[in-house]
Structure formats: structure tokens, C-alpha cells
Amino acid sequence: MYGETDVMRKRAAQLREQGIEIRRMADRLVARTEAVGWTGRAADALAIRIRDRASRLHDVAARHDAAAESLEAHLLEVERLKDAIDDAEHRARHLAEDGVPFSPPPPGHKDWLALDLPGL
């Protein structure tokens, strides 16, 4: 069977959750650095460096979100194609019941999408 959509949906949710956790980690890192109460040039340099790292972590989290969205779009297309295959198989069963001769592909195969069913 093509594309296990339940597995893809679970992975998309995991990617989103990882993105949330990465953002939280970045925010905690900045908050902890600010809470130290350390002052001076070294403290300022550290704060700048931590904010830069946090910004990069936020970028990574955004990529996780984008990957999840892409995967969800893909799984919607997989579901659409699986439904189209099911529909073609259903129509073919009716043709077979009516005695219309044709050579069907294997059940669930993508060739159902390109099959020109006689009489339809």
C-alpha cells in the first residue's frame, strides 16, 4: 500500500512538537542568561552570543514547522490518490459485474489512476 498516512500524520505531529521544544529551549537559554545578573563586557558578549544561538534555534524550529506542513500536504495528496484508486477499483467491479472485459491492475496499484475503463 502506498503511503501510510497514519505514520506520516504521526511524524508531522512529532516534527511540530520538536519545533515547540526547540523554541522553549532557546527561550529558556536566553532567560537563564539574563537572570544571572552578571555585568560587564564579558556578560554583554555572552548575552549577544546566546541571543544569536537562540535566534538560530528559532530558525531550526521554523524549519521543523515547514517540514511538518510539507509532510501534511504530501499526506493529503496521498490520501486523495488512494481515494481515486479506490474509486477506480469500485467502478471496475461494477463493469466486471456487467460482464465488460478488461484487464485490471493489482488491487491498490497506482496504475488504476491511468486505467481507461471501458464504458466510463
N, C-alpha and C positions, 0 to 999 in steps of 0.2 A: 504494500500500500504506500502511496506517495504521501510524504509529509505528515508526520504525526503532529497534528495541530495542538493536541493537549500538551505534548512535550515542548513545542515551540512557545505556547502561551505561558507555561511554567518558567521557561528560560527568560522570556521577556520580563516577567514579574521579578525574577531574580536580578536581572540587569537593573531594573528600576530601584530595587531595594539596595543594591550595591551603590548606586548613584547617591541615594539618600544617605547611606552610611559614610560615604566618602565626603560628602558635604558637611556632615556632622563632625567628622574627624578634623576637617580643615577649620571649621568654626571653633572647635574646642582648642585646637592648637593656637589659634590667634588669641582666644580668650585667656588661655593659661599664660601666654607670653605677656599679655597686657597686665595680668593680675600679679605678676612677680614684683612689681614696684621698683624694679631696678632702673636707674637713670644713668645718663652719660652717653658718650659716643658709641661705646660698645653695645649698650642697650638699644640705642637707636638703630644701629646696624643690624642687630639681631631682629628687631621688630620689622625692619624693611625686608629682611631675608624671609622671615616667617610669613609675612603678608604675600610675598612673591610665591612662596611654596603653596600657601593656601589658595591663591589665585589659580595656580596650575592644577591643584586638586579639584577646584570647582570646574575647570575645563574638562578634566577627566570625567567628572560626574556628568557633565553635559553630554559627553560622548557616550556614556552608558545610556542616557536617556534617548539619544538619537539612535543607538543600536536597538534599543527596545522598540522604538517606534518603527524602525525599518523591519524588524522581525515581525511585529504585529501586522504591518502592511503586507508582508510576504505571506503570513499565515491566512490572512483574509483572501488573498489570491488563490492559495492552495485550496481553501475551503470552497471557493467559487468553482474552481476547476473540478474538484471532487464531486460537487453537486451536478455539474454539467455532464460528467462521466456517468453518474447515477441516472440522470435523466435520459441520456442516450441508451443506456442499458435497458431502462424501463420501456422506452419506445420500441427498442429492438425485440423485447419479449412479446410485445403486442403484435409486431409484424410476424414473428415466428408462430405465434398462436393462430394468425390468419393464414399461415402457410406460405408466406413470402420468403423465397430463398435468398439468403445472403450468408456471407462468411464473417462471423463476429470475431473481434479480437478477444483475448483473455479477459475475464472479469476484472474491472478496476484499472485496466491498462489505459495509458494516455492516448493510444490510437483510437479510442472511442470518440475523442474530440474531433478527429479528422474524418471519421467514417461518414460516408454519404449513404444514409439509409434509404432504401427504395421506398417510393410512395410517400415520402415525407418532405 
